[in-house]
Amino acid sequence: MAIETTITYRDGAQFRVNARGHELVCDQPLQNGGSDTGMTPPELLLASLGTCVMYYAAEYLRARRMAVNGLTVTVSAQKAQQPVRLTDFKVNLSVPGLDEPRHREGILRSAKNCLIHNTLTQASAITIELANSLAEAEEHQPELAGTYKLTS
């Protein structure tokens, strides 16, 4: 089953992200040339991991008829260089009143089964392709005509 999002250019450093009829804006902070109207791509990645962990943790609690109120997830990562990337992800799961060791172990086991956690911890192929031809690109953005150089 494929999952898909479509990202389109808006203005400056802003991009519109669409998935299943839902929309959000991705942007850069002012100091990076953006207008700070949305989360940055790294923040969206952290949010994706955090919401996935939150979903699995909440499902664990609901399945056992345990309180979900107060459940909080905080995600952080460090920026690394050469190549530029995020590393050392830390997910902090806070569950008020979860004192029994079996449930503490169970919720951690459940959270580690989340799709995004598994995706980030397992090597995955990423293919980046240029979807349209040079002629199509120039047709949609005539101001770019003659600015592309194709080399082999």
C-alpha positions, 0 to 999 in steps of 0.5 A: 500500500503506497502512501503519498504526499504532494508538495508544491511551491508557494513563495519564498521558502514556503511549500504547501504539503497535501495528503488525503485532502489535508494541508499544511505549510512548511517554511523556514525561520526568518534567519534562514530566509523564510517567513516562519509561517510553518514548521521546517522539514526537520521539525516535520520529521520530528513531529512525524516520529513523535505523533507516531509514537504517541499513537502507538502509546495511546493505543496501548493505553486504550486497549487496556482501558488505561487513562490517556489524558496527560500523555506527552511525547517530546522529540529532539535530534542533533544536527550533524554535518558531512553529510548534513542530517539529523542524528541522535534522535531522542523520544521522551514519552511521559505517561502520568500514573504509569507505575507498573513495570509491566505497563512501562515495558509494554508501552515502550515496546508498543511505541518502538513498533511505530511505523516511523520509528521502524522506518528511521531505524531500518535502511530504506531506499530513497529514489529521487527522480526528475519527473518532467522533461526540460521542455515541460519545465520550461512550458510551466515556467517560461522564465526558466527557458534556456537556464538548464544545462544537462550534462552526462 
